[in-house]
Amino acid sequence: MTPEHILALPFTNEKGLARVSGIAKSRFGRKELGDHAVNPSLNCEAKCLYCSSHCVLGRLHIYQEHVGDWWQCKTFLYYTNVVEAVGRDAAKLDGKDLEVVVSSVVDPYQSRLVRQGVPRAILERLAPTNLRLRLLTKMTGVACDLPYVAETFGGRATVGTSIPILNPEISRLIEPFASPVAARQKHILGTAKQIGLRRYIMGCPIIPGSYIGYKEFAERWAKVADDYEPEKIWFEPLNGRGKNLDVLEQGLRDTGLNTIASRVAEIRNKKGWTNYVSELLGWVQQFAQERFDTRRVRFLLYPHMLTEEGRQHVEAKDETVIWL
């Protein structure tokens, strides 16, 4: 089944825009995920129901003018000059100890970008520099470029994918146009492992109610960690505010997943969100200690929705937490 409000293919047309910068400072630096970022488009074909990019970009005039609604917009907005801009900025940043994430807000391997040769061209502009590369994508099209990345960047490249949910049926509903979650593991992480590229995983965001309990969470994630041996795994709770919460809850209800939808609804207030975060952090900490490695796990936490009691509880045991 497909959520009723996302029935057609993600975009019916496209429009090119000009971009001032190719490589911009990134909020991902605070997350230990890259000081700078390249984002080759203004919106994204994956249209994940939980995506928070609408909140990140919503204050920009260019977004308000051309996109408006992350999920309903039918026009793909890409940057016509991004490759040239990346080349220019990469030359300026060369020699500095910086990591560039491709990309932080939109998926860099969207099909229309791949057809235009944009992701590979961006890599080719970064390659002659000493800048470190962090690839992040949910699209298996990246696998074609991984041999080039291994040969050209070697140890200064890290390849990752986002896996907020390991249930393939639910994943197809809430990530309608991303590559299937099993394919992400096999073709992105598996290929990277096979050719010796460094790997990482973003378990972001973990949807409330998507695991029965700690046992299921730990067993599923331990298998992923054992199979693909990532350097690090980042986990993150779903933000308790934003239009993406409405889209996610409605999409879950449209497809009959009312139990998970109700759990999503419960995190809209501080008490509900604190309970959800406290439970999830407990799972992550226990998983890290028992099945993985606390030094290689990060829990990304925006504390503004924690109750005071909840914050104190987290602070008492926050060895994996990155406070944002």
C-alpha positions in Angstrom: 0.0 0.0 0.0 1.1 3.6 -0.6 0.1 6.5 1.6 -2.9 8.2 0.0 -1.3 11.6 -0.1 1.7 10.3 -2.1 0.3 8.4 -5.0 2.1 9.6 -8.1 5.8 9.5 -8.9 7.7 12.2 -6.9 8.2 14.8 -9.6 6.4 15.5 -12.9 8.8 18.2 -14.1 12.0 19.9 -13.1 13.5 23.4 -13.0 17.1 24.6 -12.8 18.2 27.2 -10.3 21.5 29.0 -9.7 23.4 28.5 -6.4 25.9 31.0 -4.9 28.0 28.5 -3.0 28.9 24.9 -3.8 30.3 23.9 -0.5 28.7 25.5 2.5 29.3 25.2 6.3 27.2 22.4 7.7 25.3 21.9 10.9 26.5 18.3 10.6 29.8 19.4 12.2 28.2 19.5 15.6 27.1 15.9 15.0 30.6 14.8 14.1 29.5 14.2 10.5 31.3 16.8 8.4 32.3 20.5 8.7 31.0 21.4 5.3 28.3 20.1 2.9 27.3 19.9 -0.7 23.6 19.8 -1.5 23.0 19.7 -5.3 19.2 20.3 -5.2 16.6 22.2 -3.2 14.3 19.3 -2.7 14.4 15.5 -2.8 12.7 12.7 -4.6 12.8 10.3 -1.7 10.0 12.2 0.1 10.4 10.3 3.3 7.3 11.0 5.5 9.4 11.8 8.6 11.9 14.1 6.8 12.8 17.2 8.7 14.4 19.0 5.7 11.2 21.0 5.3 11.9 22.5 8.8 15.6 23.2 7.9 14.9 24.9 4.6 11.5 26.4 5.3 12.8 29.8 6.3 14.7 30.3 3.1 13.0 32.6 0.6 14.1 30.5 -2.4 12.4 27.4 -0.8 9.2 29.3 0.0 9.1 30.6 -3.6 9.9 27.4 -5.4 9.0 24.4 -3.1 6.6 25.5 -0.5 5.6 22.0 0.6 8.3 19.3 0.8 5.9 16.4 0.1 3.4 18.0 -2.4 5.7 19.9 -4.6 5.8 18.2 -8.1 8.8 20.2 -9.5 12.3 19.0 -9.0 14.5 22.0 -8.2 18.1 21.4 -8.9 21.1 23.7 -9.1 22.5 24.1 -12.6 25.9 25.4 -11.5 26.5 23.2 -8.5 29.4 21.3 -10.1 31.3 24.4 -11.1 30.6 26.0 -7.7 31.9 22.9 -5.9 35.1 23.0 -7.9 35.7 26.7 -7.1 35.0 26.2 -3.4 37.0 23.0 -3.2 40.1 24.8 -4.6 39.7 27.5 -1.9 39.3 25.0 0.9 42.1 22.7 -0.3 44.9 22.4 2.3 42.5 22.7 5.3 41.7 19.8 7.6 38.0 19.6 6.7 35.4 17.0 5.9 32.7 17.6 3.3 29.5 15.6 3.5 27.6 14.9 0.3 25.0 15.6 1.3 23.2 16.9 4.4 19.7 18.0 3.4 18.8 16.2 0.2 19.9 12.9 -1.2 22.8 13.4 -3.7 22.0 10.3 -5.7 18.5 11.1 -6.7 17.7 9.6 -10.1 17.5 12.9 -12.0 20.9 14.0 -10.6 22.4 10.7 -11.5 21.1 10.9 -15.1 22.8 14.3 -15.4 26.1 12.9 -14.0 26.0 15.4 -11.1 27.1 13.2 -8.2 30.1 11.8 -10.1 31.1 15.2 -11.3 31.0 16.6 -7.7 33.3 13.7 -6.6 35.7 14.5 -9.4 35.9 18.2 -8.3 36.6 17.1 -4.7 39.2 14.4 -5.6 42.2 16.6 -6.4 42.1 18.3 -3.0 43.0 16.9 0.4 39.4 17.4 1.7 37.9 14.4 3.4 34.7 13.0 1.9 31.6 11.7 3.7 28.9 10.3 1.4 25.4 9.9 2.7 22.6 8.4 0.6 19.6 6.2 0.6 19.9 5.5 -3.1 21.8 2.4 -4.4 22.9 4.3 -7.5 25.9 5.3 -5.5 27.3 1.8 -5.8 28.5 2.5 -9.3 30.7 5.3 -8.0 32.1 3.4 -5.0 35.1 1.9 -6.9 36.0 5.4 -8.0 35.7 6.6 -4.5 37.9 3.8 -3.1 40.6 4.3 -5.8 40.6 8.1 -5.7 39.9 9.0 -2.0 40.9 5.9 -0.2 41.1 6.4 3.5 39.8 9.9 3.4 36.4 8.8 2.3 33.6 7.4 4.5 30.4 5.9 3.0 27.1 5.7 4.8 23.4 5.3 4.5 20.4 6.1 6.6 18.4 3.3 8.1 15.7 4.6 10.4 13.7 1.4 10.3 14.7 -2.2 9.6 11.3 -3.5 8.9 11.1 -3.6 5.0 7.3 -3.3 4.8 7.1 -0.2 7.0 10.1 1.2 5.4 8.4 1.1 2.0 5.5 3.0 3.4 7.4 5.8 5.1 10.3 6.1 2.6 8.2 5.7 -0.6 10.9 6.6 -3.1 14.1 5.7 -1.4 15.9 2.4 -2.3 14.6 -0.5 -0.3 16.2 -0.8 3.1 17.7 -4.3 2.3 19.2 -3.0 -0.9 20.7 -0.1 0.9 22.5 -2.5 3.2 23.6 -4.8 0.5 24.6 -2.4 -2.3 25.9 0.6 -0.3 27.3 -0.9 2.9 28.1 -4.3 1.4 29.8 -2.9 -1.6 31.8 -0.4 0.5 32.9 -3.3 2.8 33.9 -5.5 -0.1 36.2 -2.9 -1.6 37.6 -1.6 1.7 35.9 1.7 2.1 35.1 3.0 5.6 31.5 2.8 6.5 28.9 4.3 8.9 25.2 4.1 9.5 22.6 6.7 10.4 19.7 5.2 12.4 17.9 8.5 12.1 15.2 8.9 13.2 14.1 5.8 15.0 10.3 5.9 14.7 8.3 5.5 17.9 6.6 2.1 18.1 8.6 0.6 15.2 10.2 -2.0 17.5 8.3 -4.2 19.9 11.0 -3.8 22.6 14.7 -3.8 23.3 15.2 -7.4 22.3 14.0 -6.8 18.8 15.9 -3.5 18.5 19.2 -5.1 19.7 18.9 -8.3 17.6 18.1 -6.4 14.4 20.9 -3.8 14.9 23.4 -6.3 16.0 23.0 -8.2 12.8 23.5 -5.1 10.8 26.6 -4.2 12.8 28.0 -7.7 12.5 27.3 -8.0 8.7 28.7 -4.6 7.7 31.1 -3.6 10.5 30.5 0.2 10.4 33.0 2.5 12.1 30.1 4.2 13.9 26.4 4.2 14.2 24.4 7.4 14.9 20.9 7.1 16.4 18.4 10.0 16.7 14.9 10.3 18.0 12.1 11.7 15.8 11.6 15.4 16.4 8.4 16.1 18.4 7.5 19.1 16.3 7.2 20.1 12.6 4.9 19.3 9.7 6.8 16.1 9.1 5.1 14.7 12.2 1.7 15.4 10.7 2.7 13.8 7.4 4.2 10.7 9.1 1.2 10.2 11.4 -1.3 10.6 8.6 0.7 8.3 6.3 0.8 5.6 9.0 -3.0 5.8 9.6 -3.7 5.8 5.8 -2.0 2.4 5.6 -3.5 0.9 8.7 -0.5 1.2 11.0 -2.6 2.8 13.7 -0.5 1.5 16.7 2.7 3.2 15.4 0.7 6.3 14.4 -0.6 6.5 18.0 2.9 6.3 19.3 4.0 9.1 17.0 1.0 11.2 18.3 2.1 10.7 21.9 5.5 12.4 21.4 3.9 15.8 20.6 4.1 17.0 24.2 7.1 17.2 26.5 6.1 14.3 28.7 5.4 11.9 25.8 8.6 12.9 23.9 10.7 12.6 27.1 9.4 9.1 27.8 10.1 8.1 24.2 13.6 9.5 24.2 14.4 8.0 27.6 13.4 4.5 26.4 15.2 4.8 23.1 18.4 6.1 24.7 18.2 3.2 27.2 18.0 0.8 24.3 20.9 2.5 22.5 23.1 2.5 25.5 22.4 -1.2 26.3 22.9 -2.2 22.7 26.2 -0.3 22.5 27.5 -2.0 25.7 26.3 -5.5 25.0 26.3 -5.9 21.2 28.6 -3.2 19.7 30.9 -0.5 21.2 30.0 2.6 23.2 32.9 4.5 21.7 31.4 3.9 18.2 27.8 4.9 19.0 26.4 8.4 18.9 22.9 9.5 20.1 21.9 12.9 18.6 19.7 14.8 21.0 18.0 18.2 20.7 17.0 18.8 24.4 14.4 21.5 24.0 11.5 19.1 24.4 12.8 17.2 27.4 11.2 17.8 30.7 13.6 19.0 33.4 13.4 15.7 35.1 14.0 13.9 31.8 17.0 16.1 31.1 18.5 15.2 34.5 17.9 11.6 33.8 19.7 11.7 30.5 22.6 13.8 31.8 23.2 11.1 34.5 24.1 8.6 31.8 25.0 10.4 28.5 28.2 8.7 27.4 26.9 8.3 23.8 24.9 11.5 23.7 25.8 14.5 21.5 23.8 17.4 22.8 22.7 19.7 20.0 
